[in-house]
Amino acid sequence: MIGTMNHSEYLLRAVAISKDAVAGGNHPFGCILVDADGNVLLEQGNIEVTSRDCTGHAETTLMRNASQHFEKDVLASCTLYTTAEPCAMCAGAIYWGNVRRVVFGISESELLAETGNDPRNPTLSLDCRTVFSRGQKDIEVIGPVAEVAEAVLEPHRSYWNS
């Protein structure tokens, strides 16, 4: 628990952002950055489709914004909550941005089971724990969080199977 909300509540807020991303014409991913006191500092959905930026994943975009607004020591005390396990690119952005805790709703393998071979989401079979373990910083990873799995998967089921 951070602040007055628990991990599931922050993840459900990220789910709402993922639904907003879909409403805006993007893939169903969302994340939030929370400080040590439980305050939401930033929110971000995917922008990949509408911006035509293949690096427009929610987590990478959030980390670009966070790096411009907060010092690395502040980011080290933050938690990034995201609907799905960060891909290798997003894990790299989190690492370089200096966020030291990540909480995700569903795993990369659960996401792959939903998207299959959809060319809009060619997943990498490389979990974020492996990416982080190759670095020089300790990054705590919590997830998948089973109690939010159905909520996270709902916008994916209607998006990838449409």
N, C-alpha and C positions, 0 to 999 in steps of 0.2 A: 504494500500500500504506500502511495505517495500522496501527501496532502490529504484531502478528504475523499478522494476517489481511489478505487482499486484498479488493478490491471485491466480487468474485464470492462470496466466503465470507460477507461481511456481508449481501449480497442474498439468499443462500440461507437465512440465518437469518430474514430478513424473510418469505421464502416460507413457512417453517414457521409463522410467526405468522399469515399469511394463511389457512393451513389450519386453525389453531386458531379463527380468526374464523368460518370456515364451520361448524366443529363447534359453535360457540356460537350459530349461527343468523344470522350476519351475512354481508355480502358478502366476497369473497376478496381483501382488501387487508391489507397489513401493512407496518410500518416500524420502524426502530430509530434511536436517536440515539447516536452514537459520539463520544467526546471525542478530543482531539488525541493521546492516548497509546494509543488503540485500545480503550478500555474502553467497553462498552455501558452507557449511562446509563439509557436508557428503551427499552421495547418497547411497541408498540401495534398492535392490529388494529382493523378497522372496528367501530363500535358502533352504527351508524346504524339498523339494523333493530330490534335488541332494546331500544334506548333510545328509539326513536321520535323521534330527533334527526336531522333532515335534514343537520345539520352534523357528524355523528358520523363523518366520514371519519378514517381512521387518522392521517394527517399533521396534520390540524387538531386532533384530540384530543391527539396527542402534544405538539404545540406549546403547547396550553393547559396541560398538565401541566408541560412544561419551563419555561415562563414563571413558574410558581409555585415552582419548585425551584432555578432557576439564574439567576444574573445575566446580563445581556445580553453582557458581555464574555466570559463563559465560553461562551455559546451561539455567539458569533462564531467560536470555534475548533473547533466541532463539525461533524460531517458527518451529514446525515440520509440514511439508506438506505431506499429504498421500492420496493416491487414494481413499481408502475406510475407513470408520470410524474404529478406532482402536478397536480390540476385547478386552475383559476383561484382557487378559494376556498382550497385548501390552499397554493398558492404564496403567496397573500397572508398566510396565517398564518405561513409560514416566513419571509417577508420581515419582517413586524412582530416576529417572535420573535428575529430577528437571526442566524439560522443562515446561514452563508456558503458552505456547499457542500452540494449535493444530488446523490445518485447514484441512478439509477432503472434498473429492469430492462427494462421495455417502454414504448414511447411511447403517448401518448394515441391516436394513430391505430391502433396495433396493438390497443389495448384496444377501440376502436370496432369493429374488424373482428371481434372475438370476441363482443361484446355486441350488435352490430347495433342494432335499434330497441327493445331490451328496455326497458320503461318503468322498470325498477328502476335503470337506470344511463344517464340521458340525458346523454351526454358533451357537453362544449363543445369546439368546434374552436378552442382557444386554448392553445398550448403554453406551458409554464412559462418557457421562455427569454424569450418575448415579455412575459409578465407581469413578470418580474424586470427586464427591460431598461427598463421604464417607471419604475423606482424610482431612488433616489439611492444605492444600495449595490451593490457588486459581489458577485454571488453566482455562484460557479462551479457549472456544471451538467455532470455526466458521465452520459451515457446516450443512447440505450438501450445496455445491456450485453448483447451478442449471446450470450455464452456461458451466460447464465442464462435466456434467453427461454423455452425449453421448460419449464423448472421453474416459471417464473412463470405461464405460460399453463395449465399442467395443472389447477390448481384452478379457473381461470376456465372452462375447457372443460366440466368436469363441473357447474359451478354454473349458468352462464347457459343452457346447453342442456338443463337438466333440467326 
